[in-house]
Amino acid sequence: MSRTILDIHILQTVPPSNINRDDTGAPKSAVFGGVRRSRVSSQAWKKATRTAFEELLDPAELGVRTKKVVEALTQRIIAREESLTTVQVWPMAAEIVQAATGAKIETPTRKTTSKAAKGEAADEPADPQAPQSSYLLFLSARQLDALADLAIEGLGKKADPKVFLKDAQVKARAKKAAATRHSVDIALFGRMVADNTDINVEAAAQVAHALSVHAVDLEADYFTAVDDQNTTAEPGAGMIGTVDFNSATLYRYAAVDVNRLADNLDAGLNEDGDDRTKEPVRRAVEAFVEGFALSMPTGKVNTFGNNTLPDAVIVKLRSARPISFVGAFESPVTQGGTTEATEESQGHVQAACRALAEHIPAVEQAFGAIADHTWIVRAGKRTEDLEDLGEQVTLRELITRVGEAVADRLGKRG
């Protein structure tokens, strides 16, 4: 059966930076093709993309991922019933979240203060804390709204939360609320709930770890900070330190299974089917293409100001499996594609574009995997080798045309 797959390939140069660091504070890296490469984890770019969604989509189309789900639900309940207090709402909210997701909900244990450890009285009594889940839960705005309505119903009856949730119909409504009306970010990136696999959502998007197209070396910046109150008689720095960094031309890749995205977004629509339309899918696809292309993880951004845009974006519409072209860089590119450091051969972007321009048609022809359509957004002379791969467009044109193509495919699917 024909599918609709979007492949997104991006070349992006990042100057000295540390946008995604490991447990030692150094930029993440990986060995690929026998050499050390710069690496940015898929989680980092997915988070950046989700953050970009806040500017691209209505809040009602998004979700929240948090352990503080009882607190989030309580805020919605009190927004509807202002006479209620948080302490009144917490027990009902906690029971409803636990019934809906299966997750264990408990009040977090406070760390023992130094005074308490010595047997002395604390300065002030601890403020009450909202119960939390034992792990992150990902719920959509509409799911939280449905759970809030259920909680208000129980609170209105002045019912004991545990007794209220023992009712089979009430418990079923709670589970249904968590399993339906998924947000765009849940539909794209998926959700796993270890204690209730029935509400798991298989992700429609796959995001690869970004890799540099060339070998990289780790560098360190030795810095000092001056104490502004020091006089000339007090030489020396107020503090000294080092921060690790590298710079790289990255190959970034993501794929979207549009059919799965449509199925995820269709889950739990009104029984009359009023909302069953290709428009939510189109908006989700357009937001993902724009958000993924323009986003940047924020690690150490104030230190390095590494706010670059892609050198090139290639989007392919397919009817079969997704295809990454990272193999174009299994042999690390050299400056300008040559070992001679001439004025014209400096940098890696041109060599990366040339490698892609050779690799993409070779793979597609060898395996009979020609894309149904290819759009290219590119900037500057260094990317000229890509111009024959597909239709050249601006980013705004790309977003519109991809959205139109997806809507057309879904319309034909019925």
Buried (B, 14 or more C-beta within 10 A) or exposed (E): EEBBBBBBBBBBBBEBBBBBBEEEEBBBBEEBBEEBBBBBBBEBBBBBBBBBBEEBBEEEBBBBBBBBBBBBBBBBBBEEBEEBEBEBBBBBBBBBBBBBBBBEBEEEEEEEEEEEEEEEEEEEEEEEBBBBBEEBBBBBBBBBBBBBBBBBBBBEEEBEBEEBBEEEEBBEBBBBBBBBBBBBBBBBBBBEBEEBEEBEBEBBBBBBBBBBBBBBEEEEEEEEEEEEEEEEEEEEEEEEEEBBBBBBBBBBBBBBBBBBBBBBBBEBBEEEEEEEBBEBBBBBBBBBBBBBBBBBBBBBBEBBEBEEBBBBBBBBBBBEEBBBBBEBBEEBBBBBBEEEEEEEBEBBBBBBBBBBBEBBEEBBEEEEBEBBEBBBBBEEEBBEBBEEBBEBBEBEEBBEBBBEBBBEBBEEBE
